[in-house]
Amino acid sequence: MAQYWVAIHHPDDYDPLVAEDEAMSRDIDVLNDEMIAAGVRIFVGGLHPASSAMSLRAQPDGGVHVTDGPYLETKEHVGGFWVLEAADLDEALAWGRKAAVACRAPVEVRPFH
């Protein structure tokens, strides 16, 4: 079985207190329960906004430069993700479809090496 990253993307100004209602929370809980029952869920985690990120870059002198904010300037960021163990990409995509519906957001599915 291969492992897949299933990431939820949020717009940069995403506010969970405004965007996430009880129905959405319930749908995500149901999806998580379904993933557990199917034995595919390895890990799940939600992330704080990209504005809370710190970026680290190696410097030619061997030091590391640390800056506030995300590494990339984008209009969207990863808001949360699952690591799933699935038989193949088709199965991972099926879970990704369910995640897109439950989270009401774009989803990216990518295999691990």
Backbone as JSON Lines, residues from 0, in Angstrom:
{"i":0,"aa":"M","n":[0.84,-1.18,0.0],"ca":[0.0,0.0,0.0],"c":[0.89,1.25,0.0]}
{"i":1,"aa":"A","n":[0.48,2.22,-0.76],"ca":[1.21,3.48,-0.85],"c":[0.58,4.51,0.08]}
{"i":2,"aa":"Q","n":[1.36,5.52,0.41],"ca":[0.86,6.61,1.24],"c":[0.66,7.85,0.39]}
{"i":3,"aa":"Y","n":[-0.39,8.59,0.71],"ca":[-0.77,9.78,-0.05],"c":[-1.03,10.94,0.89]}
{"i":4,"aa":"W","n":[-0.66,12.13,0.42],"ca":[-0.92,13.38,1.12],"c":[-2.18,13.96,0.51]}
{"i":5,"aa":"V","n":[-3.19,14.22,1.32],"ca":[-4.44,14.81,0.87],"c":[-4.55,16.16,1.58]}
{"i":6,"aa":"A","n":[-4.31,17.24,0.83],"ca":[-4.21,18.57,1.42],"c":[-5.42,19.42,1.08]}
{"i":7,"aa":"I","n":[-5.88,20.16,2.06],"ca":[-6.98,21.1,1.89],"c":[-6.37,22.49,1.68]}
{"i":8,"aa":"H","n":[-6.81,23.2,0.65],"ca":[-6.3,24.54,0.37],"c":[-7.33,25.6,0.74]}
{"i":9,"aa":"H","n":[-6.87,26.63,1.44],"ca":[-7.73,27.74,1.84],"c":[-7.2,29.03,1.24]}
{"i":10,"aa":"P","n":[-8.1,29.99,0.99],"ca":[-7.63,31.3,0.55],"c":[-6.85,31.97,1.69]}
{"i":11,"aa":"D","n":[-5.99,32.89,1.33],"ca":[-5.12,33.52,2.31],"c":[-5.89,34.19,3.45]}
{"i":12,"aa":"D","n":[-7.09,34.68,3.17],"ca":[-7.87,35.38,4.2],"c":[-8.87,34.45,4.91]}
{"i":13,"aa":"Y","n":[-8.65,33.15,4.85],"ca":[-9.58,32.16,5.42],"c":[-9.69,32.35,6.93]}
{"i":14,"aa":"D","n":[-10.9,32.43,7.4],"ca":[-11.18,32.55,8.83],"c":[-12.1,31.39,9.22]}
{"i":15,"aa":"P","n":[-11.57,30.39,9.93],"ca":[-12.4,29.24,10.28],"c":[-13.62,29.59,11.12]}
{"i":16,"aa":"L","n":[-13.53,30.66,11.9],"ca":[-14.67,31.06,12.73],"c":[-15.85,31.54,11.88]}
{"i":17,"aa":"V","n":[-15.55,32.03,10.69],"ca":[-16.59,32.5,9.78],"c":[-16.98,31.4,8.78]}
{"i":18,"aa":"A","n":[-15.99,30.7,8.25],"ca":[-16.23,29.76,7.16],"c":[-16.75,28.4,7.61]}
{"i":19,"aa":"E","n":[-16.42,27.99,8.82],"ca":[-16.75,26.63,9.26],"c":[-17.95,26.65,10.2]}
{"i":20,"aa":"D","n":[-19.04,26.05,9.74],"ca":[-20.24,25.95,10.58],"c":[-20.36,24.54,11.15]}
{"i":21,"aa":"E","n":[-21.42,24.31,11.91],"ca":[-21.62,23.0,12.54],"c":[-21.76,21.89,11.51]}
{"i":22,"aa":"A","n":[-22.44,22.18,10.4],"ca":[-22.63,21.15,9.37],"c":[-21.29,20.73,8.77]}
{"i":23,"aa":"M","n":[-20.43,21.69,8.52],"ca":[-19.11,21.38,7.96],"c":[-18.28,20.58,8.96]}
{"i":24,"aa":"S","n":[-18.28,20.98,10.21],"ca":[-17.54,20.24,11.24],"c":[-18.05,18.82,11.35]}
{"i":25,"aa":"R","n":[-19.36,18.65,11.29],"ca":[-19.96,17.31,11.36],"c":[-19.53,16.49,10.15]}
{"i":26,"aa":"D","n":[-19.54,17.08,8.94],"ca":[-19.15,16.36,7.73],"c":[-17.69,15.91,7.81]}
{"i":27,"aa":"I","n":[-16.82,16.76,8.35],"ca":[-15.41,16.4,8.49],"c":[-15.26,15.29,9.52]}
{"i":28,"aa":"D","n":[-15.99,15.36,10.63],"ca":[-15.95,14.3,11.64],"c":[-16.4,12.97,11.05]}
{"i":29,"aa":"V","n":[-17.47,13.0,10.25],"ca":[-17.97,11.78,9.61],"c":[-16.91,11.21,8.67]}
{"i":30,"aa":"L","n":[-16.27,12.08,7.89],"ca":[-15.21,11.63,6.98],"c":[-14.05,11.01,7.76]}
{"i":31,"aa":"N","n":[-13.63,11.65,8.84],"ca":[-12.55,11.09,9.65],"c":[-12.93,9.72,10.21]}
{"i":32,"aa":"D","n":[-14.16,9.59,10.7],"ca":[-14.62,8.29,11.21],"c":[-14.62,7.23,10.12]}
{"i":33,"aa":"E","n":[-15.03,7.63,8.91],"ca":[-15.05,6.7,7.78],"c":[-13.62,6.27,7.41]}
{"i":34,"aa":"M","n":[-12.69,7.21,7.43],"ca":[-11.29,6.88,7.12],"c":[-10.71,5.93,8.16]}
{"i":35,"aa":"I","n":[-11.03,6.17,9.43],"ca":[-10.55,5.29,10.5],"c":[-11.13,3.89,10.32]}
{"i":36,"aa":"A","n":[-12.43,3.81,10.08],"ca":[-13.1,2.51,9.9],"c":[-12.52,1.74,8.72]}
{"i":37,"aa":"A","n":[-12.14,2.47,7.66],"ca":[-11.57,1.83,6.47],"c":[-10.09,1.48,6.67]}
{"i":38,"aa":"G","n":[-9.49,1.98,7.74],"ca":[-8.09,1.68,8.02],"c":[-7.1,2.42,7.13]}
{"i":39,"aa":"V","n":[-7.51,3.56,6.55],"ca":[-6.63,4.28,5.62],"c":[-5.94,5.48,6.27]}
{"i":40,"aa":"R","n":[-6.48,6.0,7.36],"ca":[-5.96,7.23,7.94],"c":[-4.73,6.96,8.79]}
{"i":41,"aa":"I","n":[-3.6,7.58,8.41],"ca":[-2.36,7.48,9.16],"c":[-2.24,8.68,10.1]}
{"i":42,"aa":"F","n":[-2.55,9.88,9.58],"ca":[-2.41,11.11,10.35],"c":[-3.34,12.16,9.76]}
{"i":43,"aa":"V","n":[-3.83,13.05,10.6],"ca":[-4.62,14.2,10.15],"c":[-4.23,15.39,11.0]}
{"i":44,"aa":"G","n":[-4.18,16.57,10.38],"ca":[-3.84,17.76,11.14],"c":[-4.31,19.02,10.45]}
{"i":45,"aa":"G","n":[-4.8,19.94,11.23],"ca":[-5.14,21.26,10.73],"c":[-4.0,22.22,11.05]}
{"i":46,"aa":"L","n":[-3.83,23.22,10.21],"ca":[-2.73,24.16,10.38],"c":[-3.25,25.56,10.71]}
{"i":47,"aa":"H","n":[-2.48,26.31,11.47],"ca":[-2.77,27.72,11.71],"c":[-2.59,28.47,10.39]}
{"i":48,"aa":"P","n":[-3.08,29.69,10.29],"ca":[-2.94,30.45,9.04],"c":[-1.48,30.58,8.61]}
{"i":49,"aa":"A","n":[-1.27,30.74,7.31],"ca":[0.08,30.87,6.76],"c":[0.81,32.06,7.36]}
{"i":50,"aa":"S","n":[0.08,33.06,7.8],"ca":[0.71,34.24,8.4],"c":[1.47,33.9,9.68]}
{"i":51,"aa":"S","n":[1.18,32.75,10.29],"ca":[1.88,32.35,11.51],"c":[3.14,31.53,11.22]}
{"i":52,"aa":"A","n":[3.42,31.29,9.94],"ca":[4.58,30.48,9.56],"c":[5.89,31.23,9.75]}
{"i":53,"aa":"M","n":[6.95,30.48,9.89],"ca":[8.31,31.0,9.9],"c":[9.06,30.28,8.78]}
{"i":54,"aa":"S","n":[9.85,31.01,8.02],"ca":[10.61,30.42,6.91],"c":[12.1,30.45,7.24]}
{"i":55,"aa":"L","n":[12.76,29.35,6.94],"ca":[14.19,29.23,7.19],"c":[14.9,28.94,5.88]}
{"i":56,"aa":"R","n":[16.0,29.69,5.62],"ca":[16.75,29.52,4.37],"c":[18.24,29.39,4.7]}
{"i":57,"aa":"A","n":[18.85,28.33,4.17],"ca":[20.29,28.14,4.35],"c":[21.03,29.25,3.61]}
{"i":58,"aa":"Q","n":[22.1,29.76,4.21],"ca":[22.91,30.82,3.64],"c":[24.26,30.26,3.18]}
{"i":59,"aa":"P","n":[24.9,30.9,2.21],"ca":[26.19,30.42,1.71],"c":[27.26,30.3,2.8]}
{"i":60,"aa":"D","n":[27.17,31.1,3.86],"ca":[28.16,31.06,4.93],"c":[27.9,29.94,5.94]}
{"i":61,"aa":"G","n":[26.85,29.13,5.68],"ca":[26.51,28.02,6.58],"c":[25.47,28.38,7.61]}
{"i":62,"aa":"G","n":[25.12,29.64,7.7],"ca":[24.08,30.06,8.63],"c":[22.7,29.81,8.07]}
{"i":63,"aa":"V","n":[21.71,30.11,8.87],"ca":[20.31,29.96,8.45],"c":[19.6,31.26,8.75]}
{"i":64,"aa":"H","n":[18.95,31.81,7.74],"ca":[18.2,33.05,7.87],"c":[16.74,32.71,8.17]}
{"i":65,"aa":"V","n":[16.18,33.27,9.24],"ca":[14.81,33.01,9.66],"c":[13.98,34.28,9.44]}
{"i":66,"aa":"T","n":[12.83,34.13,8.76],"ca":[11.95,35.27,8.54],"c":[10.52,34.9,8.93]}
{"i":67,"aa":"D","n":[9.74,35.92,9.24],"ca":[8.32,35.72,9.53],"c":[7.58,35.47,8.23]}
{"i":68,"aa":"G","n":[6.58,34.63,8.29],"ca":[5.7,34.42,7.15],"c":[6.02,33.17,6.36]}
{"i":69,"aa":"P","n":[5.14,32.83,5.44],"ca":[5.32,31.62,4.63],"c":[6.48,31.76,3.65]}
{"i":70,"aa":"Y","n":[6.98,30.64,3.19],"ca":[8.08,30.61,2.24],"c":[7.66,31.21,0.91]}
{"i":71,"aa":"L","n":[6.46,30.88,0.46],"ca":[5.96,31.38,-0.82],"c":[4.89,32.43,-0.6]}
{"i":72,"aa":"E","n":[4.88,33.43,-1.44],"ca":[3.81,34.42,-1.44],"c":[2.74,33.92,-2.4]}
{"i":73,"aa":"T","n":[1.63,33.47,-1.87],"ca":[0.55,32.92,-2.7],"c":[-0.79,33.45,-2.21]}
{"i":74,"aa":"K","n":[-1.82,33.19,-2.97],"ca":[-3.18,33.59,-2.58],"c":[-3.89,32.48,-1.83]}
{"i":75,"aa":"E","n":[-3.32,31.27,-1.84],"ca":[-3.87,30.12,-1.13],"c":[-2.77,29.46,-0.33]}
{"i":76,"aa":"H","n":[-3.15,28.7,0.68],"ca":[-2.19,27.95,1.47],"c":[-2.84,26.65,1.94]}
{"i":77,"aa":"V","n":[-2.01,25.73,2.38],"ca":[-2.51,24.47,2.94],"c":[-3.07,24.78,4.32]}
{"i":78,"aa":"G","n":[-4.33,24.43,4.51],"ca":[-4.98,24.68,5.79],"c":[-5.03,23.46,6.68]}
{"i":79,"aa":"G","n":[-4.84,22.3,6.09],"ca":[-4.86,21.04,6.83],"c":[-4.6,19.9,5.87]}
{"i":80,"aa":"F","n":[-4.37,18.73,6.42],"ca":[-4.07,17.6,5.54],"c":[-4.28,16.27,6.25]}
{"i":81,"aa":"W","n":[-4.37,15.24,5.44],"ca":[-4.37,13.86,5.91],"c":[-3.19,13.15,5.27]}
{"i":82,"aa":"V","n":[-2.66,12.16,5.95],"ca":[-1.77,11.18,5.34],"c":[-2.55,9.89,5.35]}
{"i":83,"aa":"L","n":[-2.78,9.35,4.16],"ca":[-3.58,8.13,4.01],"c":[-2.75,7.01,3.42]}
{"i":84,"aa":"E","n":[-3.13,5.8,3.76],"ca":[-2.53,4.62,3.13],"c":[-3.62,4.01,2.27]}
{"i":85,"aa":"A","n":[-3.38,3.99,0.95],"ca":[-4.39,3.52,0.01],"c":[-3.76,2.53,-0.96]}
{"i":86,"aa":"A","n":[-4.61,1.7,-1.54],"ca":[-4.14,0.67,-2.46],"c":[-3.5,1.3,-3.7]}
{"i":87,"aa":"D","n":[-4.06,2.42,-4.16],"ca":[-3.55,3.05,-5.38],"c":[-4.06,4.49,-5.47]}
{"i":88,"aa":"L","n":[-3.64,5.19,-6.51],"ca":[-4.04,6.58,-6.68],"c":[-5.54,6.73,-6.81]}
{"i":89,"aa":"D","n":[-6.2,5.8,-7.47],"ca":[-7.66,5.9,-7.62],"c":[-8.36,5.91,-6.26]}
{"i":90,"aa":"E","n":[-7.91,5.05,-5.35],"ca":[-8.51,5.04,-4.01],"c":[-8.21,6.35,-3.28]}
{"i":91,"aa":"A","n":[-6.98,6.84,-3.39],"ca":[-6.63,8.11,-2.74],"c":[-7.47,9.26,-3.31]}
{"i":92,"aa":"L","n":[-7.7,9.26,-4.62],"ca":[-8.54,10.29,-5.23],"c":[-9.99,10.2,-4.76]}
{"i":93,"aa":"A","n":[-10.47,8.99,-4.53],"ca":[-11.83,8.84,-4.01],"c":[-11.95,9.49,-2.63]}
{"i":94,"aa":"W","n":[-10.93,9.31,-1.78],"ca":[-10.92,9.96,-0.47],"c":[-10.78,11.47,-0.65]}
{"i":95,"aa":"G","n":[-9.97,11.9,-1.61],"ca":[-9.81,13.32,-1.89],"c":[-11.13,13.97,-2.3]}
{"i":96,"aa":"R","n":[-11.92,13.26,-3.1],"ca":[-13.24,13.78,-3.5],"c":[-14.12,14.01,-2.27]}
{"i":97,"aa":"K","n":[-14.12,13.03,-1.36],"ca":[-14.91,13.15,-0.14],"c":[-14.41,14.3,0.72]}
{"i":98,"aa":"A","n":[-13.09,14.51,0.75],"ca":[-12.51,15.6,1.52],"c":[-12.93,16.95,0.94]}
{"i":99,"aa":"A","n":[-12.92,17.07,-0.38],"ca":[-13.32,18.33,-1.03],"c":[-14.76,18.68,-0.69]}
{"i":100,"aa":"V","n":[-15.63,17.68,-0.65],"ca":[-17.03,17.91,-0.32],"c":[-17.18,18.27,1.16]}
{"i":101,"aa":"A","n":[-16.55,17.5,2.04],"ca":[-16.68,17.74,3.49],"c":[-16.09,19.09,3.89]}
{"i":102,"aa":"C","n":[-14.95,19.44,3.32],"ca":[-14.25,20.68,3.71],"c":[-14.68,21.89,2.89]}
{"i":103,"aa":"R","n":[-15.45,21.63,1.82],"ca":[-15.91,22.74,0.97],"c":[-14.75,23.6,0.49]}
{"i":104,"aa":"A","n":[-13.69,22.9,0.04],"ca":[-12.46,23.57,-0.38],"c":[-11.72,22.72,-1.4]}
{"i":105,"aa":"P","n":[-10.84,23.34,-2.18],"ca":[-10.02,22.56,-3.11],"c":[-9.11,21.6,-2.35]}
{"i":106,"aa":"V","n":[-8.84,20.46,-2.98],"ca":[-8.01,19.42,-2.37],"c":[-6.93,19.01,-3.35]}
{"i":107,"aa":"E","n":[-5.76,18.73,-2.82],"ca":[-4.63,18.22,-3.62],"c":[-4.29,16.85,-3.08]}
{"i":108,"aa":"V","n":[-4.12,15.88,-3.98],"ca":[-3.71,14.52,-3.61],"c":[-2.37,14.27,-4.25]}
{"i":109,"aa":"R","n":[-1.4,13.85,-3.42],"ca":[-0.06,13.63,-3.95],"c":[0.56,12.41,-3.27]}
{"i":110,"aa":"P","n":[1.18,11.51,-4.05],"ca":[1.81,10.33,-3.43],"c":[3.14,10.69,-2.76]}
{"i":111,"aa":"F","n":[3.46,9.96,-1.71],"ca":[4.78,10.06,-1.08],"c":[5.75,9.19,-1.88]}
{"i":112,"aa":"H","n":[7.03,9.52,-1.79],"ca":[8.08,8.67,-2.4],"c":[8.16,7.39,-1.65]}
